[in-house]
């Protein structure tokens, strides 16, 4: 996830307000404007002294940038930078910022040498692209490959504690969370975006499963559903594999009747089996192979739904190389 800074030089209150509403991480401004900015919103303000700006016009400028970084300073390369010099610098520094004057330049800055710049400094001329830049580079977690899994069994599992994850975002049709008994096999559990004659839609909510289940999280991590709390950032995935981040507003853990759903994915090495416990209610949905939300009370063996396969092995949510079997 990239850090997004808006460059409020020259100072413009209207553009600054847009930046704050867009959700930037910080604002770059002259020292005399710091007080005015912090009065508009709670935001980190940095000054040019905090982030030295280097224009790369010749080879010696690369050495200047690398030398400043060696002093522990976060260097920003001025707009007009080119790919090869940026690659040279990225290969030798831990942290680098790049100015961007458009959405396309921000995308380019984020992908240089696959790693990309750590920080994107958005210039005033790109203010009209700011919300798109934040959504794409800060909220997006890239693309996840989803697979079709065939349901093999659905059975009642008695009562259990299930977790409703209520986010502070409005989810759309096709979006949900990846949850499962194993970090190696997670199901796309759909948000409650669909209404029915009995219950209104709750488009901020994912009724995600039992307390013990793994949930895929931002930054290639997992967590148990029971550990989610207000303020936690969770990974939202849609039927195409596109990802974003949402913040948890609250979690509701309640005892409800549960279903145990078993599914399998066919691979050249043989079938891979995954399981998930979900509440037995019409409003809880998984996602069909066609990308449509389908209720757990209507699915049946033979139906295909979307899931994600991964390598097993996690320790405190972090990926590790270990021989592990999760049933």
C-alpha positions as CSV (number, residue, x, y, z in Angstrom):
1,X,0.0,0.0,0.0
2,X,1.4,3.3,-1.1
3,X,1.6,6.5,1.0
4,X,-0.2,9.4,-0.7
5,X,0.9,13.0,0.0
6,X,-0.7,16.0,-1.5
7,X,1.6,18.9,-2.3
8,X,-0.2,22.1,-1.1
9,X,2.4,24.4,-2.7
10,X,1.3,26.9,-3.6
11,X,-1.3,27.0,-0.8
12,X,-4.9,26.7,-2.1
13,X,-7.7,26.1,0.5
14,X,-10.1,24.5,-2.0
15,X,-7.5,22.0,-3.3
16,X,-6.5,21.3,0.3
17,X,-10.1,20.6,1.3
18,X,-10.3,18.2,-1.7
19,X,-7.2,16.5,-0.6
20,X,-8.4,16.0,3.0
21,X,-11.7,14.6,1.7
22,X,-9.9,12.2,-0.6
23,X,-8.1,10.5,2.3
24,X,-4.5,11.4,1.7
25,X,-2.0,10.3,4.3
26,X,-0.3,13.7,4.6
27,X,0.1,17.2,3.2
28,X,3.3,18.8,2.0
29,X,3.2,22.5,2.7
30,X,5.3,25.5,3.6
31,X,5.9,26.0,7.4
32,X,3.7,29.2,7.5
33,X,0.7,27.2,6.4
34,X,0.9,24.3,8.8
35,X,-1.5,25.9,11.4
36,X,-4.1,26.7,8.8
37,X,-4.0,23.1,7.5
38,X,-4.3,21.5,10.8
39,X,-7.3,23.7,11.7
40,X,-9.1,22.2,8.7
41,X,-8.6,18.6,9.7
42,X,-6.5,16.1,11.7
43,X,-3.7,15.4,9.2
44,X,0.0,15.0,9.2
45,X,1.7,18.0,7.6
46,X,5.3,17.8,6.4
47,X,7.5,20.6,5.1
48,X,10.0,20.7,2.3
49,X,12.7,20.5,4.9
50,X,11.3,17.1,6.0
51,X,11.3,15.8,2.4
52,X,14.1,17.2,0.3
53,X,13.2,17.5,-3.4
54,X,15.8,16.5,-6.0
55,X,15.5,17.1,-9.7
56,X,17.2,14.3,-11.8
57,X,18.8,16.1,-14.8
58,X,22.1,14.3,-14.9
59,X,23.9,11.3,-13.4
60,X,25.4,13.3,-10.5
61,X,21.8,14.1,-9.3
62,X,21.3,10.4,-8.7
63,X,24.2,10.5,-6.2
64,X,22.8,13.5,-4.5
65,X,19.5,11.6,-3.9
66,X,21.2,8.5,-2.8
67,X,23.4,10.5,-0.4
68,X,20.4,12.2,1.2
69,X,18.7,8.9,1.6
70,X,21.8,7.5,3.3
71,X,21.4,10.2,5.9
72,X,18.0,8.7,6.8
73,X,15.9,11.3,4.9
74,X,13.0,10.5,2.6
75,X,14.0,11.9,-0.7
76,X,11.4,13.0,-3.3
77,X,12.3,13.1,-7.0
78,X,10.8,16.1,-8.8
79,X,8.3,15.7,-11.6
80,X,10.0,14.9,-14.9
81,X,11.9,11.9,-13.5
82,X,12.6,9.1,-15.9
83,X,12.4,5.3,-15.4
84,X,16.1,4.3,-15.6
85,X,17.4,6.9,-13.0
86,X,14.5,6.0,-10.7
87,X,15.4,2.3,-11.0
88,X,19.0,3.1,-10.2
89,X,18.0,5.0,-7.1
90,X,15.4,2.5,-5.9
91,X,18.0,-0.3,-6.1
92,X,20.1,1.6,-3.5
93,X,17.7,3.2,-1.1
94,X,15.1,1.9,1.4
95,X,12.5,4.7,0.9
96,X,11.8,6.9,-2.0
97,X,9.1,9.4,-3.0
98,X,8.1,10.5,-6.5
99,X,6.1,13.5,-7.6
100,X,3.2,12.7,-9.9
101,X,1.3,15.3,-12.0
102,X,-1.4,12.8,-13.3
103,X,-3.1,9.5,-12.6
104,X,-1.0,7.8,-15.3
105,X,2.3,9.2,-13.8
106,X,1.1,8.0,-10.3
107,X,0.5,4.5,-11.7
108,X,3.9,4.6,-13.2
109,X,5.6,5.7,-10.0
110,X,3.9,3.0,-8.1
111,X,5.2,0.2,-10.4
112,X,8.8,1.1,-11.2
113,X,11.1,-1.9,-10.8
114,X,7.9,-3.8,-9.6
115,X,8.5,-2.4,-6.1
116,X,7.6,1.2,-7.0
117,X,8.0,4.3,-5.0
118,X,7.0,4.1,-1.4
119,X,5.4,7.5,-1.4
120,X,3.5,9.3,-4.2
121,X,3.5,13.1,-3.9
122,X,0.5,14.3,-5.9
123,X,1.0,17.8,-7.4
124,X,-1.8,20.4,-7.6
125,X,-2.3,19.9,-11.3
126,X,-3.4,16.3,-10.5
127,X,-6.0,17.3,-8.0
128,X,-8.8,16.2,-10.3
129,X,-7.3,12.7,-10.3
130,X,-6.7,12.6,-6.5
131,X,-9.6,10.4,-5.5
132,X,-8.8,7.9,-8.2
133,X,-5.1,7.9,-7.2
134,X,-6.0,7.2,-3.5
135,X,-8.5,4.5,-4.5
136,X,-6.2,2.8,-6.9
137,X,-2.8,3.1,-5.1
138,X,-3.7,3.3,-1.4
139,X,-6.9,1.2,-1.1
140,X,-6.3,-1.4,-3.8
141,X,-4.3,-4.5,-2.8
142,X,-3.9,-5.6,-6.4
143,X,-5.6,-8.6,-8.0
144,X,-6.3,-12.0,-6.5
145,X,-6.7,-15.1,-8.6
146,X,-10.0,-16.8,-7.8
147,X,-10.9,-20.4,-8.6
148,X,-14.2,-22.2,-9.2
149,X,-15.0,-24.7,-6.5
150,X,-17.7,-27.4,-6.6
151,X,-19.8,-27.8,-3.5
152,X,-19.8,-31.4,-2.3
153,X,-21.6,-31.3,1.0
154,X,-23.8,-28.9,3.0
155,X,-24.8,-30.0,6.5
156,X,-26.2,-28.6,9.7
157,X,-23.5,-27.9,12.3
158,X,-25.5,-26.9,15.4
159,X,-25.0,-23.6,17.2
160,X,-21.9,-21.6,17.0
161,X,-20.6,-18.1,17.5
162,X,-20.6,-16.3,14.1
163,X,-19.0,-12.9,13.3
164,X,-20.7,-10.1,11.5
165,X,-18.1,-7.7,10.2
166,X,-19.7,-4.3,9.9
167,X,-17.4,-1.9,7.9
168,X,-17.5,1.8,7.6
169,X,-17.8,1.4,3.8
170,X,-20.7,0.6,1.5
171,X,-20.0,-2.6,-0.3
172,X,-21.3,-3.3,-3.8
173,X,-22.8,-6.4,-5.4
174,X,-20.0,-8.9,-6.0
175,X,-17.9,-7.8,-3.1
176,X,-17.1,-9.7,0.1
177,X,-14.4,-11.2,2.2
178,X,-12.3,-14.4,1.7
179,X,-12.9,-16.6,4.7
180,X,-12.3,-20.3,5.4
181,X,-11.3,-23.1,7.8
182,X,-7.8,-23.0,6.2
183,X,-5.7,-20.1,5.0
184,X,-5.0,-22.4,2.0
185,X,-8.7,-22.5,0.9
186,X,-10.9,-19.5,1.5
187,X,-14.4,-18.9,0.2
188,X,-15.7,-15.5,-1.1
189,X,-18.4,-14.7,1.4
190,X,-20.6,-12.0,-0.1
191,X,-21.6,-8.8,1.7
192,X,-25.2,-8.2,2.6
193,X,-25.9,-5.9,-0.3
194,X,-29.0,-7.8,-1.5
195,X,-32.5,-7.2,0.0
196,X,-35.4,-9.6,0.3
197,X,-39.0,-9.3,1.4
198,X,-38.1,-10.0,5.0
199,X,-34.8,-8.2,5.7
200,X,-33.4,-4.9,4.4
201,X,-30.0,-4.9,2.8
202,X,-27.0,-4.2,5.1
203,X,-24.4,-3.2,2.4
204,X,-21.8,-2.3,5.0
205,X,-21.9,-5.9,6.5
206,X,-20.3,-9.2,5.8
207,X,-21.7,-12.1,7.9
208,X,-18.3,-13.7,7.5
209,X,-18.5,-17.0,9.4
210,X,-17.5,-18.7,12.6
211,X,-15.1,-17.1,15.2
212,X,-12.3,-19.6,14.5
213,X,-12.2,-19.0,10.7
214,X,-9.3,-17.4,8.8
215,X,-9.9,-14.2,6.9
216,X,-7.6,-12.9,4.2
217,X,-6.2,-9.5,5.2
218,X,-4.3,-6.7,3.5
219,X,-0.5,-7.2,3.2
220,X,-0.7,-10.9,2.5
221,X,-1.7,-11.7,6.1
222,X,-4.6,-13.6,7.7
223,X,-6.4,-13.2,11.0
224,X,-9.0,-15.1,12.9
225,X,-12.4,-13.5,12.6
226,X,-12.7,-13.4,16.4
227,X,-9.7,-11.0,16.5
228,X,-11.2,-8.3,14.3
229,X,-12.2,-5.1,16.0
230,X,-13.2,-1.5,15.3
231,X,-10.5,0.2,13.4
232,X,-9.0,-2.9,11.8
233,X,-8.5,-2.7,8.1
234,X,-9.9,-5.8,6.2
235,X,-9.5,-7.0,2.7
236,X,-12.5,-6.7,0.4
237,X,-12.5,-8.8,-2.8
238,X,-14.9,-8.8,-5.7
239,X,-15.9,-11.6,-8.1
240,X,-13.3,-10.5,-10.6
241,X,-10.5,-10.7,-7.9
242,X,-10.2,-6.9,-7.6
243,X,-9.3,-5.9,-4.1
244,X,-9.7,-2.9,-1.8
245,X,-9.5,-2.1,1.9
246,X,-12.3,-1.3,4.3
247,X,-12.1,-0.3,7.9
248,X,-14.1,-2.3,10.5
249,X,-16.7,-0.2,12.4
250,X,-17.7,-3.0,14.7
251,X,-17.9,-6.7,15.0
252,X,-21.0,-8.6,16.2
253,X,-20.4,-12.0,17.6
254,X,-23.6,-13.9,18.4
255,X,-24.7,-17.5,18.8
256,X,-26.6,-18.7,15.7
257,X,-27.4,-22.0,13.9
258,X,-24.5,-22.8,11.5
259,X,-24.0,-24.8,8.3
260,X,-20.8,-26.6,7.4
261,X,-20.1,-26.2,3.7
262,X,-17.5,-28.4,1.9
263,X,-16.2,-27.7,-1.6
264,X,-13.4,-28.9,-3.8
265,X,-11.3,-27.6,-6.6
266,X,-10.0,-29.9,-9.2
267,X,-6.3,-29.7,-10.0
268,X,-3.8,-31.8,-12.0
269,X,-2.5,-33.1,-8.7
270,X,-6.0,-34.1,-7.5
271,X,-8.9,-32.4,-5.7
272,X,-8.3,-29.8,-3.0
273,X,-10.9,-29.7,-0.4
274,X,-12.0,-26.7,1.7
275,X,-14.6,-26.0,4.4
276,X,-16.3,-23.1,6.0
277,X,-18.9,-22.6,8.7
278,X,-21.6,-20.0,7.9
279,X,-24.8,-18.9,9.6
280,X,-27.9,-20.8,8.4
281,X,-29.9,-17.9,7.1
282,X,-31.1,-16.6,3.7
283,X,-29.2,-13.4,4.0
284,X,-25.8,-15.1,4.1
285,X,-24.4,-15.6,0.6
286,X,-21.4,-16.9,-1.2
287,X,-20.6,-16.1,-4.8
288,X,-21.4,-18.3,-7.8
289,X,-19.0,-19.1,-10.5
290,X,-20.8,-16.5,-12.6
291,X,-20.1,-13.8,-10.0
292,X,-23.6,-13.7,-8.6
293,X,-24.5,-13.8,-4.9
294,X,-26.2,-17.0,-3.9
295,X,-27.8,-17.8,-0.5
296,X,-26.5,-20.6,1.6
297,X,-30.0,-21.9,2.0
298,X,-30.4,-22.4,-1.8
299,X,-27.0,-23.8,-2.8
300,X,-26.7,-27.5,-3.3
301,X,-24.0,-30.1,-4.0
302,X,-22.7,-29.7,-7.6
303,X,-23.0,-25.9,-7.6
304,X,-19.9,-24.0,-8.4
305,X,-18.8,-21.0,-6.2
306,X,-15.7,-18.8,-6.1
307,X,-12.8,-19.4,-3.7
308,X,-9.1,-18.8,-3.5
309,X,-6.3,-21.4,-3.1
310,X,-3.1,-20.5,-1.4
311,X,-0.2,-22.3,0.3
312,X,-0.8,-23.4,3.8
313,X,1.3,-22.2,6.6
314,X,0.8,-19.1,8.8
315,X,2.2,-17.9,12.1
316,X,0.4,-15.0,13.8
317,X,-1.1,-14.3,10.4
318,X,2.3,-14.1,8.6
319,X,3.2,-16.4,5.8
320,X,5.8,-19.1,6.7
321,X,7.2,-22.1,5.0
322,X,6.0,-25.1,7.0
323,X,4.5,-28.5,6.5
324,X,0.9,-28.1,7.7
325,X,-2.4,-29.8,7.3
326,X,-5.7,-27.9,8.2
327,X,-8.9,-29.9,8.0
